[in-house]
Amino acid sequence: MKKPVPTFSHPAVALIAGPTASGKSAVAIELAERQGGVVINADSAQVYADLRILSARPSPDDEARVPHRLFGYIDGAESCSAARWAADARAEIAAAHAAGRLPVLVGGTGLYLRTLIDGIAPVPEIDPAIRDAVRAMPVAEAHRALHEVDPTAAARLAPADTTRVARALEVVRSTGRTLAAWQEDRGGGIGGDVRLVATVLLPERDWLLARCDARLQAMFAGGAIEEVAQLLERDDIPHTAPIRRAIGVPEIAALLAGRIDRGAALAAAQIATRQYAKRQYTWFRNQPPATWKRTSESEKDVIADQIDILLRH
């Protein structure tokens, strides 16, 4: 007897997540070709137009194989928040569904994905004076102050985590309410409106780190230094712009300024990339829900086969 084709109450969204250099883009393109899909970027560095090489965006040839959205669509002088990206991603997902295509989200920025799926906390604007005062504090002092007003957050956050400690402290000082309390009121997420078929790539670590090193070498040889030089020549990009903190940019900037040589710049960028990959690996292994399939497979065809099966069931 022929097995009936299942029906689903919500439109499907495929998600391919994981650490940098795990092969996500190749899987996403393979799946989109099979399914008639649209690849939608979920990586915070790949949104910027100025960093095609250093952010490992798909090549023009790869982008020509299937439609790609939200890659290189923001100028480096701008900042892209998780809220802005999530709104743009919601629009692209809706457009793909309206066209009868499968949205294929691909990326490794957990904050972006969490904001899109679970929604965003409605935290009011922070008082600028409070923000300036908190951001001027040494991180150890800020962590001690956080422990007094939000001991749960202080216990959860690493004492040296400057950004998150400052954020938690400024929220409670400005609003009188902890960040965790605001996050309980998240809204605007798509999690309840789509059938999310999520796969997390967690390949063997030595293989992953070797790919990180090899990819940085190829970037340095393939135009990343010139790409950063063009970025730094612009006088309209603030020194605080996120793009200036992207992995590889500070290291190449130091090379271009003559503070270090090419070998030292490459080694520093490789170390930063490996550290980032390890943090992503830990996050994706432990934080997403159990319904997100984890795989150690590294062959894109095999992974795409696995996702095909998940989409049908």
Salt bridges, closest charged atoms under 4 A:
GLU30 OE2 - ARG34 NE 2.98
GLU30 OE1 - LYS300 NZ 3.78
GLU33 OE1 - ARG65 NH2 2.85
ASP50 OD2 - ARG234 NH1 2.78
ASP62 OD1 - ARG65 NH1 3.47
GLU63 OE1 - ARG52 NH2 3.32
ASP75 OD2 - ARG234 NH2 2.75
GLU78 OE1 - ARG84 NH1 2.99
GLU92 OE1 - ARG69 NE 3.74
ASP161 OD2 - ARG164 NH1 3.41
GLU170 OE2 - ARG131 NH2 2.83
GLU170 OE2 - ARG135 NH2 3.01
GLU170 OE2 - ARG167 NH1 3.32
ASP185 OD2 - ARG177 NH2 2.69
ASP213 OD1 - ARG274 NH1 2.59
ASP236 OD2 - ARG234 NH2 2.74
ASP301 OD1 - LYS300 NZ 3.32
ASP305 OD1 - ARG34 NH1 2.61
ASP308 OD2 - ARG34 NH1 2.65
